[in-house]
Amino acid sequence: MTIANHLVVFLVCWWLVFFMVLPWGVKGHHESNEDYEAGIEPGSPIKANIGKKMLITTGITLIVWAMIWAIITYELISLG
């Protein structure tokens, strides 16, 4: 695989993992005991922690990408 192929695989895996990690620990305004201002969507998150989730996503994606790399490099799964 070329570097471009590795980059594409990594980015696709990153986005897939990111969308799986996004709901972790999210608490909406409607779930809190506090009153929220008028005009705020009740289902919107109080604190999304996007930066932390991006770091977690990158770590998980590195592991997934390493497994994909090993499968392709050492031909652990044959397609033919």
Protein Blocks (a to p, Z undefined) as FASTA:
>chain_A
ZZklmmmmmmmmmmmmmmmmmmgopacfklpmbdcdehiafkbcfblolmmmmmmmmmmm
mmmmmmmmmmmmnomaccZZ
